[in-house]
């Protein structure tokens, strides 16, 4: 792992821990988006795995807060991930991140099903964000372990309004119609 990425992941983990203590799922989602930047530039798995994990945690915490449920206790595991990464033990860090979602799933069977759905959706959604940064659909799908079909399907359904040079296509059509009245 590149030192720049490791430092950014450590900073992000610290911010995630702070946001979780404050039960701020909106901040968790913002932190997830931040890690996409590293994933798209360096095309490495570690920031991407963290982005997907943090996005999943944001959705889980949002659900728990909105339904007035007890949120899973994952802070000690995140703190351990931060600690081992700060000691440059990248293999242990990766193992902790990989197993973290399994731990959450063991707390509640219903939560396990929800997490699986959230993880799949998070991978696809984050894939579309990476693609927006100019990374090919094939490379993005490979990084995330999803099919190109799933990613293309999502991107096709969720593309923001068509823009050309910052002006919406609908506005250009309206302007043209006004000109030729």
C-alpha positions in Angstrom: 0.0 0.0 0.0 1.3 3.4 -0.9 2.2 5.6 2.1 -0.1 8.4 0.9 -3.0 6.0 0.7 -2.2 4.4 4.1 -2.1 7.9 5.7 -5.4 8.8 4.1 -7.1 5.6 5.2 -5.8 6.2 8.8 -7.2 9.7 8.7 -10.5 8.4 7.3 -10.7 5.6 9.9 -10.2 8.2 12.7 -13.0 10.3 11.2 -15.2 7.2 10.8 -14.7 6.3 14.5 -15.6 9.9 15.5 -18.7 9.9 13.3 -19.8 6.6 14.7 -19.5 7.8 18.2 -21.6 10.7 17.3 -24.1 8.5 15.4 -23.6 10.8 12.3 -24.5 8.5 9.4 -24.4 11.5 7.0 -20.8 12.1 7.9 -20.1 8.4 7.3 -21.5 8.7 3.8 -19.3 11.7 3.1 -16.3 9.8 4.3 -17.2 7.0 2.0 -17.2 9.3 -0.9 -13.9 10.8 0.1 -12.2 7.4 -0.2 -13.5 7.0 -3.7 -11.0 9.7 -4.7 -8.0 7.6 -3.8 -9.6 4.5 -5.4 -10.2 6.3 -8.6 -6.7 7.9 -8.8 -4.6 5.0 -7.7 -7.0 2.2 -8.6 -6.1 0.2 -5.5 -8.4 -2.1 -3.6 -7.8 -0.8 0.0 -9.5 2.6 -0.3 -12.3 1.0 -2.3 -12.9 -1.7 0.4 -13.0 1.0 3.0 -15.4 3.1 0.9 -17.8 0.2 0.5 -17.5 -0.7 4.2 -18.1 2.9 5.4 -21.1 3.3 3.0 -22.6 0.1 4.3 -22.1 1.3 7.9 -23.7 4.6 7.1 -26.8 2.8 5.8 -26.9 0.4 8.7 -26.6 3.2 11.2 -29.2 5.3 9.4 -31.6 2.4 9.6 -30.9 1.8 13.3 -31.4 5.4 14.2 -34.5 5.9 12.1 -36.1 2.7 13.6 -34.8 3.5 17.1 -32.8 0.2 17.2 -29.5 -0.6 18.8 -26.7 -0.3 16.3 -24.1 -3.0 16.0 -21.0 -2.6 18.1 -18.2 -2.2 15.6 -16.1 0.5 17.1 -13.6 -1.8 18.8 -13.0 -3.6 15.5 -12.5 -0.3 13.6 -10.1 0.9 16.3 -8.2 -2.4 15.9 -8.0 -1.9 12.1 -6.7 1.6 12.7 -4.1 0.4 15.2 -2.7 -2.4 13.1 -2.6 -0.2 10.0 -0.7 2.5 11.9 1.9 -0.3 12.7 2.1 -1.0 9.0 0.5 -4.5 9.3 -1.4 -4.3 6.1 -2.4 -8.0 6.0 -4.0 -7.8 9.4 -5.8 -4.6 8.4 -7.2 -6.2 5.3 -8.3 -9.2 7.2 -10.1 -7.1 9.8 -11.9 -5.0 7.1 -12.9 -8.2 5.3 -14.2 -9.9 8.4 -15.9 -6.8 9.9 -19.1 -7.3 7.8 -19.2 -10.9 8.8 -19.1 -9.8 12.5 -22.0 -7.5 12.0 -24.0 -10.2 10.2 -23.5 -12.5 13.2 -25.1 -10.1 15.5 -28.5 -10.3 13.9 -29.7 -12.7 11.1 -32.0 -10.0 9.6 -29.1 -7.6 9.7 -27.0 -10.1 7.8 -29.4 -10.1 4.9 -29.6 -6.4 5.0 -25.9 -6.0 5.0 -25.5 -8.3 2.0 -27.9 -6.2 0.1 -26.3 -3.0 1.2 -22.8 -4.3 0.3 -24.0 -5.2 -3.2 -25.7 -1.9 -3.7 -22.7 0.0 -2.2 -20.3 -1.7 -4.6 -22.5 -0.8 -7.6 -23.1 2.7 -6.4 -19.4 3.3 -5.6 -18.6 1.8 -9.0 -20.6 4.4 -10.7 -18.8 7.1 -8.8 -15.4 5.7 -9.8 -16.6 5.5 -13.4 -17.6 9.2 -13.2 -13.9 9.9 -12.4 -13.0 8.5 -15.8 -12.1 4.9 -14.9 -13.4 2.4 -17.4 -16.4 0.2 -16.6 -14.3 -2.9 -17.1 -11.6 -1.7 -14.6 -14.2 -0.5 -12.1 -16.1 -3.8 -12.2 -12.8 -5.7 -11.8 -11.8 -3.5 -8.8 -15.2 -4.0 -7.1 -15.7 -7.7 -8.0 -19.0 -7.0 -9.7 -20.2 -7.7 -13.2 -19.9 -5.1 -15.9 -23.6 -5.7 -16.7 -24.6 -4.7 -13.1 -22.5 -1.6 -13.3 -23.7 -0.6 -16.7 -27.3 -1.2 -15.8 -27.0 1.0 -12.7 -25.1 3.8 -14.5 -27.7 3.7 -17.3 -30.6 4.2 -14.8 -29.0 6.8 -12.7 -27.1 9.1 -15.0 -27.7 12.6 -14.0 -29.5 14.8 -16.5 -27.6 15.2 -19.8 -25.2 18.1 -19.8 -23.1 19.5 -22.5 -20.6 22.2 -21.6 -22.4 22.6 -18.3 -25.8 23.4 -20.0 -28.6 20.9 -19.8 -29.8 19.4 -23.1 -33.4 20.4 -22.2 -32.3 24.1 -21.8 -30.4 24.0 -25.1 -33.5 22.6 -26.9 -35.7 25.3 -25.3 -33.2 28.0 -26.4 -33.2 26.6 -29.9 -37.0 26.5 -30.1 -37.2 30.1 -28.9 -34.7 31.2 -31.6 -36.7 29.6 -34.5 -40.2 30.7 -33.4 
